[in-house]
Amino acid sequence: MPKQILITDTAWASLDIEREILGPLPGELIVAETGDEAELVSLAPRADAIMTCWQHVTPAVIDAAPNCRIVARYGIGLDNIAVAHATTLGIPVTNVPTFCLEEVSDHALALMFALTRRVVRFDRALRSGDYAEVPFLGIPRIAGMTLGLIGYGNIGRVMAHKARGLGMKILAADPAVPELPAEEGRACSLKTLLAEADVVTIHAPLSEGTRGLISDEAIAGMKEGTFLINTARGGIVEPDAVLRGLESGRLAGAALDVYPSEPPDLSHPLFQHPHFIGTPHASFYSEASVRDLQSTTAAQVRQCLSGETPDNIVNPEYTQHPSRF
C-alpha cells in the first residue's frame, strides 16, 4: 500500500535526497506550506510518518494522524515534538544525534573570535570611515582563557576539543557529566562555571530546567568582562538580561545565533548594542551537514515503514505502550 509522509518544514530548497531514499516505498511526500498546527492537523490523517525540522508536532497533530508509525526529527533537539505523547501511543521518535557537530562548534568558535578580536566592530568602523574608532585596549589573548561549556554532549565535546587546540582551559557544567578526564578539562557546577569562565558557550537542550537559564541572576554570577555565546536554543537565554549585562559591563560581549522567538524582533535595543553580534539561526548549516541530515532522517523513516527498527530512537520505552496498529 502506498505510504504518505508528511514533511512539516525544511531549511533547504530540494527534497530530492528524501525522494531518492524513500523511493523504494511507493507513495508521496506531503509538504506543508506553513507548518502551523491547524495545517498539520488537516494534513495528518493521511500521514504514515511525520518528518519535522522546526515546526511543532503537538499532541493534536499526533492525535490527528491515526496511521502515523514514526515521528522523525531533522536535527538533534526534541523540544518541538510531543515525545511523551507519541510514546504513550506506541510511536517511536527519532533524531540525528551526530548532526552539525562540526558546524555548530565552528560557528561558536567564529563568534568567540569575532567578539574577542572585535572583528565586527572593526569592520563597521572601517567601512564608516572611522578607521581608529574602536580601541585596541582590552583585547584578550585567547590562549590561556577559560572556556565554560554549559552542556557537554556531542557538540560540547567537539567544541572543547577544538578550544583545547587553541590553548584554552575547559570547564563543563552538565548534570549528566559529573567528572571529566583531566586531559579534557574540569567538570563543575553551573555556579562555578559562571564565576570562573572568560567565555561561556551554551550547548544544552531546551527543557524546563534550562529555559531562561541565562537570566539576570546568572549573569550577575559571571565575572566582569565575560563573553557569552549561544548556538543552542533561544529559550535558554533571556535577551533583556543580556542587554543589561552588556550595559553594566558584566558582559564584555555577547553573540546569539538563536532567539526565544524567531525571527527575532530587530527593534529590540540589544540589536543596536555595539558589543552584540547576531546571526540568523545559521550555525547548523553547511552543504555537507544538510545532505547528511536529509539522508539520515529519510533512512530512519524508510526503516520504520519497511518493518525495521529505525536508528536513533529517543524514546525506546514506546514499546511498552500498546501500538495503534
C-alpha positions as CSV (number, residue, x, y, z in Angstrom):
1,M,0.0,0.0,0.0
2,P,1.4,3.5,-0.9
3,K,2.9,5.4,2.0
4,Q,2.4,9.1,2.6
5,I,5.0,11.1,4.5
6,L,4.2,14.5,6.0
7,I,7.1,17.0,6.0
8,T,6.2,19.9,8.2
9,D,9.0,22.2,7.1
10,T,12.6,22.3,5.9
11,A,15.5,24.7,5.7
12,W,16.6,23.6,2.2
13,A,15.1,24.0,-1.3
14,S,15.2,20.5,-2.6
15,L,13.7,17.2,-1.4
16,D,15.5,15.1,-4.0
17,I,17.5,13.3,-1.3
18,E,14.4,12.3,0.6
19,R,12.7,11.2,-2.6
20,E,15.7,9.1,-3.6
21,I,15.9,7.3,-0.2
22,L,12.2,6.9,0.2
23,G,11.7,5.9,-3.4
24,P,11.5,2.1,-2.7
25,L,8.4,2.9,-0.7
26,P,5.6,3.6,-3.1
27,G,3.8,6.8,-2.1
28,E,4.3,10.5,-1.9
29,L,5.6,13.4,0.2
30,I,3.1,15.7,1.7
31,V,4.8,19.0,2.1
32,A,3.2,21.6,4.4
33,E,3.0,25.2,3.2
34,T,3.1,27.0,6.6
35,G,3.6,24.2,9.1
36,D,1.3,25.7,11.6
37,E,-0.7,23.5,13.9
38,A,-4.0,23.9,12.0
39,E,-2.5,23.0,8.7
40,L,-0.6,20.0,10.1
41,V,-3.8,18.7,11.8
42,S,-5.6,18.9,8.5
43,L,-2.8,17.0,6.7
44,A,-2.0,14.5,9.4
45,P,-4.8,12.0,8.7
46,R,-3.1,11.0,5.5
47,A,0.4,10.6,7.1
48,D,2.1,7.2,7.7
49,A,5.1,9.2,9.0
50,I,6.0,12.7,10.0
51,M,9.3,14.4,9.4
52,T,9.9,17.8,11.1
53,C,12.6,20.4,11.2
54,W,11.5,23.3,13.4
55,Q,7.7,23.3,13.4
56,H,5.9,21.9,16.4
57,V,4.5,18.3,16.3
58,T,2.0,18.8,19.1
59,P,-0.3,16.2,20.7
60,A,-3.1,17.5,18.5
61,V,-1.1,16.8,15.4
62,I,-0.1,13.3,16.5
63,D,-3.7,12.5,17.5
64,A,-4.9,13.6,14.0
65,A,-2.5,11.0,12.4
66,P,-4.0,7.6,13.2
67,N,-1.7,5.9,10.7
68,C,1.5,7.5,11.8
69,R,4.2,5.0,12.6
70,I,7.1,7.4,13.3
71,V,8.0,11.0,14.0
72,A,11.4,11.8,12.7
73,R,13.3,15.0,13.7
74,Y,15.5,16.7,11.2
75,G,18.0,17.6,13.9
76,I,19.1,16.9,17.5
77,G,16.8,18.8,19.8
78,L,13.3,17.5,20.6
79,D,11.7,20.5,22.2
80,N,9.3,20.9,19.2
81,I,8.0,17.3,19.4
82,A,5.4,16.0,21.9
83,V,7.7,13.0,22.6
84,A,5.9,11.8,25.7
85,H,2.5,11.8,23.9
86,A,4.0,9.9,21.0
87,T,5.4,7.4,23.5
88,T,2.0,6.7,25.1
89,L,0.7,5.9,21.6
90,G,3.5,3.4,20.9
91,I,5.1,5.7,18.2
92,P,8.9,5.9,18.0
93,V,10.5,9.3,17.8
94,T,14.0,9.6,16.2
95,N,16.6,12.3,15.8
96,V,20.0,12.7,14.3
97,P,22.5,13.0,17.2
98,T,25.5,13.4,15.0
99,F,24.0,16.3,13.0
100,C,26.1,19.5,12.6
101,L,28.6,18.8,15.4
102,E,31.4,20.4,13.3
103,E,29.3,23.2,12.1
104,V,27.8,24.4,15.4
105,S,31.2,24.2,17.2
106,D,32.8,26.1,14.3
107,H,30.1,28.7,14.4
108,A,30.5,29.1,18.2
109,L,34.3,29.5,17.7
110,A,33.8,32.0,14.9
111,L,31.6,34.1,17.2
112,M,34.1,33.8,20.0
113,F,36.9,35.1,17.7
114,A,34.6,37.9,16.4
115,L,33.8,39.0,19.9
116,T,37.3,38.8,21.5
117,R,39.1,40.1,18.4
118,R,36.3,42.8,17.8
119,V,36.1,41.7,14.1
120,V,32.6,43.1,13.5
121,R,33.3,46.3,15.4
122,F,36.5,46.9,13.5
123,D,34.7,46.2,10.2
124,R,31.9,48.6,10.9
125,A,34.3,51.3,11.9
126,L,36.5,50.8,8.8
127,R,33.5,50.9,6.5
128,S,32.1,54.1,8.1
129,G,35.4,55.9,7.7
130,D,36.3,55.9,11.4
131,Y,39.5,53.9,10.9
132,A,40.6,54.1,14.6
133,E,37.2,54.4,16.3
134,V,37.3,51.0,18.0
135,P,40.1,51.0,20.6
136,F,42.6,48.1,20.8
137,L,42.8,48.4,24.6
138,G,41.3,45.4,26.4
139,I,41.6,42.8,23.6
140,P,42.5,39.5,25.3
141,R,44.7,36.7,24.2
142,I,42.6,33.6,23.6
143,A,45.3,31.1,24.5
144,G,45.1,30.7,28.3
145,M,41.5,31.9,28.6
146,T,38.9,29.7,30.3
147,L,36.1,28.4,28.2
148,G,32.9,27.4,30.1
149,L,30.6,25.0,28.3
150,I,27.1,24.7,29.6
151,G,26.2,21.3,28.3
152,Y,28.8,18.6,27.5
153,G,27.0,16.4,24.9
154,N,28.2,15.7,21.4
155,I,28.6,19.3,20.3
156,G,30.0,20.4,23.6
157,R,32.7,17.8,23.4
158,V,33.7,18.7,19.9
159,M,33.8,22.4,20.9
160,A,36.0,21.6,23.9
161,H,38.4,19.6,21.6
162,K,38.8,22.5,19.3
163,A,39.2,25.0,22.1
164,R,41.9,22.9,23.8
165,G,43.8,23.1,20.5
166,L,43.7,26.9,20.9
167,G,45.3,26.7,24.3
168,M,42.1,27.3,26.3
169,K,41.3,25.8,29.6
170,I,38.0,23.9,29.8
171,L,35.2,23.9,32.3
172,A,32.0,21.9,31.7
173,A,28.7,22.1,33.6
174,D,26.3,19.2,32.8
175,P,24.3,17.2,35.3
176,A,24.9,14.1,33.2
177,V,28.7,14.6,33.3
178,P,29.9,14.7,36.9
179,E,33.5,14.1,36.0
180,L,35.9,14.7,33.1
181,P,39.2,13.1,32.4
182,A,41.9,15.5,33.5
183,E,43.2,15.9,29.9
184,E,39.7,17.1,28.8
185,G,39.2,19.8,31.5
186,R,37.2,20.1,34.7
187,A,33.5,19.3,35.4
188,C,32.0,21.7,37.8
189,S,28.7,23.3,38.9
190,L,27.0,26.0,36.9
191,K,27.7,28.5,39.6
192,T,31.4,27.7,39.5
193,L,31.5,27.8,35.7
194,L,29.8,31.2,35.6
195,A,32.2,32.6,38.2
196,E,35.4,31.4,36.6
197,A,34.9,31.3,32.8
198,D,36.2,34.0,30.5
199,V,33.9,32.8,27.7
200,V,30.6,31.0,28.3
201,T,29.2,28.9,25.4
202,I,25.8,27.1,25.6
203,H,25.4,23.6,24.2
204,A,22.5,22.3,26.2
205,P,19.0,21.2,25.1
206,L,15.9,23.3,25.9
207,S,14.0,21.9,28.8
208,E,12.1,23.1,31.8
209,G,15.4,23.0,33.6
210,T,17.3,25.2,31.1
211,R,14.5,27.5,29.9
212,G,15.6,31.1,31.0
213,L,18.8,29.7,32.5
214,I,20.8,32.7,31.5
215,S,19.0,35.4,33.4
216,D,19.9,38.5,35.4
217,E,20.9,36.2,38.3
218,A,23.1,34.0,36.1
219,I,24.9,37.0,34.5
220,A,25.4,38.6,37.9
221,G,27.3,35.5,38.9
222,M,29.7,35.9,36.0
223,K,33.0,37.7,36.4
224,E,33.4,41.2,35.0
225,G,34.1,41.1,31.3
226,T,32.8,37.7,30.4
227,F,31.9,36.8,26.8
228,L,28.6,34.9,26.2
229,I,27.7,32.8,23.2
230,N,24.5,30.8,22.5
231,T,24.2,28.5,19.5
232,A,21.9,26.0,21.2
233,R,18.3,27.0,21.8
234,G,16.9,30.6,22.1
235,G,14.8,29.9,25.1
236,I,17.8,29.3,27.3
237,V,18.9,32.9,27.2
238,E,16.8,36.0,28.2
239,P,17.7,38.8,25.7
240,D,16.7,41.5,28.2
241,A,19.2,40.1,30.7
242,V,21.9,40.0,28.1
243,L,21.3,43.7,27.2
244,R,21.5,44.6,30.9
245,G,24.7,42.6,31.2
246,L,26.3,44.4,28.3
247,E,25.2,47.8,29.6
248,S,26.6,47.1,33.1
249,G,29.9,45.8,31.7
250,R,29.4,42.4,33.3
251,L,29.4,41.1,29.8
252,A,32.2,42.3,27.5
253,G,30.4,40.9,24.5
254,A,27.5,38.6,23.6
255,A,26.7,36.7,20.4
256,L,23.4,34.9,19.8
257,D,22.5,32.6,16.9
258,V,19.1,31.6,18.3
259,Y,16.3,33.5,20.0
260,P,13.2,32.9,22.1
261,S,11.1,33.9,19.1
262,E,12.3,33.5,15.6
263,P,12.7,35.6,13.6
264,P,13.6,38.0,16.5
265,D,12.3,41.5,16.9
266,L,15.1,43.6,15.4
267,S,13.7,46.7,17.2
268,H,14.9,45.3,20.5
269,P,17.8,47.5,21.7
270,L,20.1,44.5,22.0
271,F,20.5,44.5,18.2
272,Q,21.8,48.1,18.4
273,H,24.4,47.5,21.1
274,P,27.9,47.7,19.7
275,H,29.1,44.7,21.8
276,F,26.5,42.4,20.4
277,I,26.7,40.1,17.4
278,G,23.6,38.3,16.0
279,T,23.3,35.6,13.4
280,P,20.1,34.1,11.9
281,H,20.0,30.5,13.4
282,A,22.7,29.6,10.9
283,S,25.1,27.6,13.0
284,F,23.8,24.2,11.8
285,Y,24.4,24.9,8.2
286,S,26.9,23.6,5.7
287,E,26.1,21.8,2.4
288,A,27.5,18.6,3.8
289,S,25.7,18.8,7.1
290,V,22.3,19.3,5.4
291,R,22.9,16.4,3.0
292,D,23.7,14.1,5.9
293,L,20.6,15.3,7.8
294,Q,18.3,14.7,4.9
295,S,19.6,11.3,4.1
296,T,19.7,10.1,7.8
297,T,16.2,11.3,8.6
298,A,14.7,9.8,5.5
299,A,16.5,6.5,6.1
300,Q,15.0,6.3,9.6
301,V,11.5,6.7,8.1
302,R,12.2,4.1,5.4
303,Q,13.4,1.6,8.1
304,C,10.3,2.0,10.1
305,L,7.8,1.9,7.3
306,S,9.6,-1.2,6.0
307,G,9.1,-3.0,9.2
308,E,12.6,-2.5,10.7
309,T,13.6,-0.8,13.9
310,P,14.8,2.7,13.0
311,D,18.1,4.1,14.1
312,N,18.4,6.7,16.8
313,I,15.2,6.1,18.7
314,V,15.0,8.6,21.5
315,N,12.0,7.0,23.3
316,P,12.7,3.3,23.4
317,E,10.0,3.0,26.1
318,Y,7.5,3.4,23.3
319,T,7.5,-0.4,23.0
320,Q,6.0,-0.6,26.5
321,H,2.8,1.0,25.3
322,P,0.1,-0.6,23.0
323,S,0.6,0.4,19.4
324,R,-2.3,1.9,17.5
325,F,-1.7,-0.8,14.8
